[in-house]
Amino acid sequence: MPPAWLLCSGRGDHTIPTDNAPPSDPSSHGHMSFPFLLCGVEGGATRSSCALFEGPAMKELSAVSDGPATNHHHSGMEEVCRRIRAMVAEAMNRAGRKEGERIRCLGLSLSGCDSEEINKRMTDTFMKMFPGKGYNYCTTRST
């Protein structure tokens, strides 16, 4: 089974609707008809990694960045959100992308996000701290 952040549909309870989402091509079997960006963060209690993918099948790894721990029990939700934002910005920079470029979905698989309530609080905190980024969010626990 693929990691949870690859399963993000952009239609769950913890998503931000985007007003300029890429159109779908019915012949593409649900894949977007042109390249878009997807970012996934696997966060732990000691270190974290961020991967930026692009392309309709999300097979092209554009960049990876590493960062510090992202367990909210140790660092607090606001600090975790700042760390995630920094890792995403670094991955975008490494991929030669502009910081303001839209990411279709930000998937968060984080240590300490062990319940739907905590997942929603993490997503809400991120949205509050970084409004207008246009991300769809998918937050789940790290395994």
TORPA-4810 file (N, C-alpha, C, O; in nm, 3 decimals):
<nodes>
NODE_1_0.085_-0.118_0.000_0.000_0.000_0.000_0.089_0.124_0.000_0.188_0.129_0.074_M
NODE_2_0.057_0.225_-0.081_0.139_0.346_-0.084_0.130_0.422_0.048_0.035_0.403_0.124_P
NODE_3_0.229_0.508_0.076_0.222_0.589_0.197_0.095_0.673_0.198_0.041_0.707_0.092_P
NODE_4_0.046_0.705_0.317_-0.079_0.778_0.331_-0.079_0.910_0.256_-0.181_0.951_0.202_A
NODE_5_0.036_0.978_0.252_0.036_1.110_0.187_0.019_1.099_0.036_-0.018_1.198_-0.028_W
NODE_6_0.045_0.982_-0.023_0.020_0.966_-0.166_-0.128_0.943_-0.194_-0.173_0.959_-0.307_L
NODE_7_-0.203_0.905_-0.092_-0.344_0.878_-0.108_-0.430_1.002_-0.090_-0.553_0.995_-0.103_L
NODE_8_-0.370_1.116_-0.061_-0.444_1.239_-0.038_-0.526_1.275_-0.161_-0.471_1.296_-0.269_C
NODE_9_-0.654_1.282_-0.145_-0.741_1.310_-0.258_-0.773_1.458_-0.271_-0.820_1.502_-0.376_S
NODE_10_-0.747_1.535_-0.166_-0.785_1.675_-0.170_-0.933_1.694_-0.144_-0.986_1.803_-0.165_G
NODE_11_-1.000_1.590_-0.097_-1.143_1.601_-0.073_-1.181_1.563_0.071_-1.300_1.553_0.102_R
NODE_12_-1.084_1.541_0.157_-1.113_1.500_0.294_-1.152_1.616_0.382_-1.161_1.730_0.336_G
NODE_13_-1.174_1.588_0.507_-1.214_1.691_0.603_-1.104_1.791_0.629_-1.132_1.902_0.674_D
NODE_14_-0.981_1.756_0.603_-0.868_1.841_0.639_-0.805_1.904_0.516_-0.682_1.910_0.505_H
NODE_15_-0.888_1.950_0.424_-0.834_2.006_0.302_-0.878_2.151_0.283_-0.976_2.196_0.342_T
NODE_16_-0.804_2.221_0.201_-0.840_2.356_0.162_-0.884_2.346_0.016_-0.805_2.301_-0.067_I
NODE_17_-1.005_2.387_-0.018_-1.043_2.384_-0.158_-0.960_2.485_-0.236_-0.935_2.596_-0.188_P
NODE_18_-0.917_2.449_-0.354_-0.839_2.542_-0.435_-0.926_2.592_-0.548_-0.999_2.516_-0.611_T
NODE_19_-0.917_2.721_-0.575_-1.000_2.782_-0.677_-0.944_2.763_-0.817_-1.016_2.780_-0.915_D
NODE_20_-0.817_2.729_-0.829_-0.759_2.710_-0.962_-0.689_2.575_-0.972_-0.575_2.566_-1.018_N
NODE_21_-0.759_2.472_-0.928_-0.704_2.337_-0.936_-0.688_2.296_-1.082_-0.768_2.335_-1.166_A
NODE_22_-0.584_2.217_-1.112_-0.564_2.174_-1.250_-0.682_2.091_-1.300_-0.739_2.014_-1.223_P
NODE_23_-0.719_2.106_-1.426_-0.830_2.027_-1.480_-0.790_1.881_-1.497_-0.673_1.850_-1.517_P
NODE_24_-0.888_1.793_-1.490_-0.864_1.651_-1.514_-0.901_1.616_-1.656_-0.996_1.672_-1.713_S
NODE_25_-0.829_1.525_-1.713_-0.858_1.474_-1.846_-0.922_1.338_-1.825_-0.859_1.248_-1.771_D
NODE_26_-1.048_1.320_-1.868_-1.116_1.192_-1.844_-1.039_1.072_-1.898_-1.051_0.963_-1.843_P
NODE_27_-0.961_1.090_-2.003_-0.886_0.977_-2.059_-0.764_0.942_-1.977_-0.699_0.841_-2.003_S
NODE_28_-0.730_1.025_-1.878_-0.610_1.000_-1.799_-0.638_0.915_-1.676_-0.549_0.894_-1.594_S
NODE_29_-0.760_0.866_-1.662_-0.798_0.778_-1.551_-0.772_0.843_-1.415_-0.719_0.779_-1.324_H
NODE_30_-0.808_0.970_-1.403_-0.797_1.038_-1.275_-0.668_1.113_-1.255_-0.657_1.191_-1.161_G
NODE_31_-0.568_1.094_-1.342_-0.444_1.169_-1.330_-0.463_1.308_-1.389_-0.543_1.326_-1.480_H
NODE_32_-0.391_1.404_-1.336_-0.400_1.539_-1.388_-0.345_1.542_-1.530_-0.257_1.464_-1.565_M
NODE_33_-0.397_1.631_-1.610_-0.360_1.635_-1.750_-0.232_1.714_-1.775_-0.185_1.718_-1.889_S
NODE_34_-0.174_1.776_-1.675_-0.045_1.841_-1.692_0.030_1.836_-1.559_-0.032_1.812_-1.455_F
NODE_35_0.161_1.858_-1.560_0.239_1.843_-1.438_0.191_1.933_-1.324_0.148_2.046_-1.346_P
NODE_36_0.198_1.880_-1.205_0.169_1.958_-1.086_0.262_1.910_-0.975_0.330_1.808_-0.990_F
NODE_37_0.264_1.983_-0.865_0.354_1.952_-0.754_0.279_1.886_-0.640_0.166_1.924_-0.607_L
NODE_38_0.342_1.789_-0.579_0.291_1.720_-0.462_0.408_1.711_-0.365_0.519_1.676_-0.405_L
NODE_39_0.383_1.741_-0.239_0.490_1.740_-0.140_0.449_1.651_-0.023_0.337_1.660_0.026_C
NODE_40_0.541_1.567_0.022_0.515_1.480_0.136_0.621_1.497_0.241_0.740_1.506_0.211_G
NODE_41_0.578_1.501_0.367_0.670_1.513_0.480_0.652_1.393_0.570_0.541_1.363_0.615_V
NODE_42_0.761_1.323_0.595_0.762_1.214_0.693_0.837_1.269_0.813_0.958_1.293_0.807_E
NODE_43_0.764_1.289_0.922_0.822_1.356_1.037_0.831_1.267_1.158_0.736_1.196_1.191_G
NODE_44_0.944_1.270_1.222_0.966_1.188_1.340_1.006_1.268_1.462_1.008_1.392_1.460_G
NODE_45_1.038_1.196_1.568_1.075_1.259_1.694_1.221_1.305_1.695_1.261_1.380_1.784_A
NODE_46_1.301_1.260_1.597_1.441_1.301_1.594_1.479_1.376_1.467_1.566_1.463_1.470_T
NODE_47_1.416_1.343_1.354_1.444_1.412_1.228_1.326_1.394_1.133_1.237_1.313_1.159_R
NODE_48_1.326_1.470_1.024_1.217_1.465_0.927_1.272_1.477_0.786_1.383_1.525_0.765_S
NODE_49_1.193_1.431_0.690_1.229_1.441_0.549_1.110_1.494_0.470_0.994_1.468_0.503_S
NODE_50_1.142_1.568_0.365_1.041_1.626_0.279_1.076_1.588_0.135_1.190_1.604_0.092_C
NODE_51_0.978_1.537_0.061_1.000_1.500_-0.079_0.902_1.576_-0.166_0.783_1.583_-0.136_A
NODE_52_0.953_1.632_-0.274_0.871_1.707_-0.369_0.864_1.628_-0.499_0.966_1.595_-0.559_L
NODE_53_0.742_1.597_-0.543_0.719_1.522_-0.665_0.649_1.611_-0.766_0.577_1.704_-0.729_F
NODE_54_0.671_1.582_-0.895_0.597_1.653_-0.998_0.560_1.558_-1.110_0.616_1.449_-1.122_E
NODE_55_0.467_1.601_-1.190_0.424_1.521_-1.303_0.291_1.455_-1.275_0.253_1.437_-1.159_G
NODE_56_0.220_1.419_-1.380_0.085_1.365_-1.364_0.080_1.233_-1.288_-0.021_1.204_-1.223_P
NODE_57_0.184_1.153_-1.294_0.182_1.025_-1.224_0.261_1.031_-1.093_0.275_0.929_-1.026_A
NODE_58_0.311_1.147_-1.056_0.388_1.168_-0.933_0.507_1.074_-0.924_0.544_1.032_-0.814_M
NODE_59_0.568_1.041_-1.037_0.681_0.949_-1.038_0.814_1.021_-1.041_0.919_0.961_-1.018_K
NODE_60_0.811_1.150_-1.069_0.934_1.225_-1.083_0.968_1.295_-0.951_0.904_1.393_-0.913_E
NODE_61_1.069_1.244_-0.883_1.115_1.306_-0.760_1.198_1.428_-0.797_1.303_1.416_-0.860_L
NODE_62_1.150_1.546_-0.757_1.217_1.670_-0.793_1.324_1.710_-0.692_1.431_1.757_-0.729_S
NODE_63_1.293_1.691_-0.564_1.389_1.734_-0.462_1.353_1.671_-0.328_1.239_1.632_-0.303_A
NODE_64_1.454_1.662_-0.244_1.438_1.613_-0.107_1.506_1.712_-0.015_1.611_1.767_-0.048_V
NODE_65_1.447_1.735_0.101_1.513_1.815_0.203_1.494_1.745_0.336_1.396_1.674_0.357_S
NODE_66_1.588_1.765_0.424_1.581_1.707_0.558_1.570_1.819_0.661_1.613_1.931_0.637_D
NODE_67_1.511_1.786_0.774_1.494_1.885_0.877_1.490_1.822_1.015_1.509_1.702_1.030_G
NODE_68_1.465_1.905_1.114_1.462_1.858_1.252_1.332_1.784_1.285_1.245_1.766_1.199_P
NODE_69_1.321_1.741_1.407_1.204_1.668_1.456_1.076_1.747_1.432_1.075_1.870_1.439_A
NODE_70_0.968_1.674_1.403_0.838_1.739_1.384_0.730_1.669_1.466_0.617_1.651_1.419_T
NODE_71_0.764_1.630_1.587_0.667_1.572_1.679_0.614_1.686_1.767_0.690_1.746_1.843_N
NODE_72_0.486_1.714_1.756_0.428_1.828_1.829_0.433_1.810_1.980_0.427_1.909_2.054_H
NODE_73_0.445_1.688_2.029_0.456_1.667_2.174_0.587_1.724_2.228_0.595_1.765_2.343_H
NODE_74_0.691_1.726_2.143_0.821_1.776_2.186_0.841_1.924_2.156_0.905_1.995_2.233_H
NODE_75_0.787_1.970_2.043_0.819_2.105_1.996_0.700_2.199_1.991_0.719_2.320_1.974_S
NODE_76_0.580_2.149_2.005_0.460_2.232_1.992_0.417_2.240_1.846_0.499_2.232_1.756_G
NODE_77_0.288_2.257_1.824_0.234_2.256_1.687_0.285_2.372_1.603_0.317_2.354_1.486_M
NODE_78_0.292_2.490_1.661_0.337_2.606_1.582_0.481_2.589_1.536_0.514_2.622_1.422_E
NODE_79_0.567_2.540_1.622_0.708_2.519_1.583_0.718_2.410_1.478_0.797_2.421_1.385_E
NODE_80_0.639_2.304_1.491_0.637_2.198_1.390_0.595_2.255_1.255_0.655_2.222_1.153_V
NODE_81_0.493_2.340_1.253_0.448_2.402_1.128_0.557_2.488_1.067_0.575_2.487_0.945_C
NODE_82_0.631_2.563_1.148_0.742_2.644_1.096_0.850_2.554_1.035_0.905_2.585_0.930_R
NODE_83_0.880_2.444_1.102_0.982_2.351_1.051_0.938_2.288_0.918_1.019_2.275_0.825_R
NODE_84_0.812_2.250_0.909_0.761_2.192_0.786_0.767_2.294_0.674_0.811_2.263_0.563_I
NODE_85_0.724_2.416_0.701_0.727_2.522_0.601_0.870_2.544_0.549_0.891_2.565_0.430_R
NODE_86_0.968_2.541_0.640_1.108_2.560_0.601_1.156_2.444_0.513_1.228_2.467_0.415_A
NODE_87_1.117_2.321_0.546_1.157_2.206_0.463_1.094_2.212_0.325_1.159_2.180_0.225_M
NODE_88_0.968_2.253_0.318_0.901_2.266_0.189_0.970_2.374_0.105_0.995_2.353_-0.014_V
NODE_89_1.001_2.487_0.166_1.068_2.596_0.094_1.205_2.551_0.043_1.244_2.585_-0.069_A
NODE_90_1.278_2.475_0.125_1.409_2.425_0.083_1.396_2.327_-0.034_1.474_2.333_-0.129_E
NODE_91_1.297_2.238_-0.028_1.276_2.143_-0.138_1.237_2.217_-0.265_1.285_2.183_-0.374_A
NODE_92_1.152_2.318_-0.254_1.114_2.399_-0.371_1.237_2.467_-0.431_1.254_2.469_-0.553_M
NODE_93_1.321_2.521_-0.346_1.443_2.588_-0.391_1.536_2.489_-0.462_1.589_2.520_-0.569_N
NODE_94_1.554_2.373_-0.404_1.642_2.271_-0.464_1.589_2.223_-0.599_1.667_2.186_-0.687_R
NODE_95_1.457_2.225_-0.616_1.397_2.182_-0.742_1.393_2.295_-0.845_1.348_2.276_-0.958_A
NODE_96_1.442_2.413_-0.805_1.441_2.526_-0.896_1.303_2.588_-0.913_1.276_2.654_-1.013_G
NODE_97_1.218_2.566_-0.815_1.081_2.619_-0.819_1.074_2.749_-0.741_1.153_2.773_-0.649_R
NODE_98_0.979_2.833_-0.779_0.956_2.958_-0.707_0.877_2.928_-0.581_0.790_2.841_-0.580_K
NODE_99_0.908_3.000_-0.475_0.842_2.973_-0.347_0.691_2.990_-0.354_0.618_2.918_-0.287_E
NODE_100_0.643_3.083_-0.433_0.500_3.107_-0.443_0.425_3.008_-0.532_0.302_3.015_-0.542_G
NODE_101_0.497_2.917_-0.597_0.433_2.821_-0.685_0.341_2.729_-0.606_0.376_2.683_-0.497_E
NODE_102_0.226_2.702_-0.662_0.123_2.624_-0.592_0.162_2.476_-0.582_0.206_2.415_-0.679_R
NODE_103_0.146_2.421_-0.462_0.161_2.278_-0.439_0.020_2.220_-0.431_-0.062_2.267_-0.353_I
NODE_104_-0.005_2.120_-0.509_-0.140_2.061_-0.516_-0.182_1.998_-0.384_-0.296_2.015_-0.340_R
NODE_105_-0.091_1.925_-0.321_-0.124_1.861_-0.193_0.001_1.854_-0.107_0.109_1.821_-0.155_C
NODE_106_-0.014_1.884_0.019_0.092_1.868_0.117_0.050_1.756_0.209_-0.044_1.771_0.288_L
NODE_107_0.119_1.642_0.199_0.088_1.526_0.283_0.181_1.524_0.402_0.303_1.533_0.388_G
NODE_108_0.124_1.511_0.520_0.201_1.511_0.644_0.182_1.378_0.716_0.071_1.346_0.759_L
NODE_109_0.288_1.302_0.728_0.287_1.178_0.803_0.379_1.203_0.922_0.501_1.190_0.911_S
NODE_110_0.320_1.238_1.037_0.396_1.292_1.149_0.385_1.208_1.275_0.277_1.163_1.312_L
NODE_111_0.498_1.190_1.337_0.501_1.126_1.468_0.419_1.211_1.565_0.431_1.334_1.567_S
NODE_112_0.336_1.146_1.643_0.255_1.218_1.741_0.116_1.255_1.692_0.032_1.296_1.772_G
NODE_113_0.091_1.242_1.563_-0.043_1.270_1.508_-0.122_1.140_1.509_-0.141_1.075_1.405_C
NODE_114_-0.167_1.102_1.627_-0.225_0.970_1.647_-0.377_0.966_1.651_-0.435_0.860_1.677_D
NODE_115_-0.443_1.079_1.626_-0.590_1.078_1.627_-0.641_1.180_1.526_-0.569_1.272_1.488_S
NODE_116_-0.765_1.162_1.484_-0.826_1.256_1.391_-0.830_1.397_1.450_-0.810_1.495_1.378_E
NODE_117_-0.856_1.407_1.579_-0.861_1.539_1.644_-0.725_1.609_1.635_-0.719_1.727_1.601_E
NODE_118_-0.618_1.537_1.665_-0.484_1.596_1.657_-0.450_1.629_1.512_-0.393_1.735_1.484_I
NODE_119_-0.483_1.540_1.419_-0.457_1.566_1.277_-0.526_1.694_1.231_-0.467_1.775_1.160_N
NODE_120_-0.651_1.711_1.273_-0.726_1.831_1.235_-0.664_1.955_1.299_-0.653_2.058_1.233_K
NODE_121_-0.624_1.945_1.425_-0.559_2.059_1.491_-0.429_2.096_1.421_-0.399_2.215_1.405_R
NODE_122_-0.351_1.996_1.379_-0.226_2.024_1.309_-0.255_2.095_1.177_-0.191_2.195_1.144_M
NODE_123_-0.349_2.043_1.101_-0.385_2.104_0.974_-0.438_2.246_0.995_-0.398_2.338_0.923_T
NODE_124_-0.526_2.264_1.092_-0.581_2.397_1.120_-0.473_2.495_1.161_-0.477_2.612_1.122_D
NODE_125_-0.376_2.450_1.240_-0.266_2.536_1.283_-0.183_2.578_1.162_-0.145_2.695_1.150_T
NODE_126_-0.154_2.484_1.073_-0.077_2.516_0.953_-0.151_2.617_0.867_-0.092_2.713_0.818_F
NODE_127_-0.282_2.596_0.848_-0.363_2.687_0.767_-0.367_2.827_0.828_-0.361_2.927_0.756_M
NODE_128_-0.376_2.834_0.959_-0.381_2.963_1.028_-0.247_3.037_1.016_-0.245_3.158_0.994_K
NODE_129_-0.137_2.964_1.029_-0.006_3.027_1.025_0.038_3.065_0.884_0.111_3.162_0.866_M
NODE_130_-0.008_2.990_0.784_0.034_3.013_0.645_-0.090_3.018_0.555_-0.108_2.931_0.470_F
NODE_131_-0.174_3.119_0.573_-0.296_3.128_0.493_-0.266_3.159_0.346_-0.164_3.219_0.313_P
NODE_132_-0.357_3.117_0.261_-0.348_3.152_0.121_-0.245_3.074_0.041_-0.217_3.111_-0.073_G
NODE_133_-0.190_2.968_0.097_-0.091_2.891_0.022_-0.157_2.799_-0.080_-0.090_2.752_-0.173_K
NODE_134_-0.286_2.771_-0.065_-0.357_2.692_-0.162_-0.334_2.543_-0.154_-0.375_2.470_-0.244_G
NODE_135_-0.272_2.497_-0.049_-0.248_2.354_-0.034_-0.377_2.279_-0.004_-0.468_2.332_0.059_Y
NODE_136_-0.383_2.157_-0.050_-0.475_2.058_0.005_-0.389_1.984_0.107_-0.271_1.961_0.083_N
NODE_137_-0.447_1.948_0.218_-0.371_1.883_0.324_-0.421_1.743_0.348_-0.539_1.713_0.331_Y
NODE_138_-0.330_1.658_0.385_-0.362_1.522_0.428_-0.267_1.492_0.543_-0.147_1.477_0.522_C
NODE_139_-0.320_1.484_0.664_-0.238_1.462_0.783_-0.270_1.327_0.843_-0.387_1.292_0.861_T
NODE_140_-0.166_1.252_0.875_-0.182_1.120_0.935_-0.063_1.092_1.025_0.031_1.171_1.031_T
NODE_141_-0.069_0.982_1.095_0.043_0.948_1.185_0.154_0.879_1.110_0.133_0.816_1.007_R
NODE_142_0.272_0.892_1.164_0.389_0.826_1.109_0.391_0.684_1.163_0.361_0.661_1.280_S
NODE_143_0.428_0.588_1.078_0.433_0.450_1.126_0.575_0.402_1.134_0.599_0.287_1.173_T
</nodes>
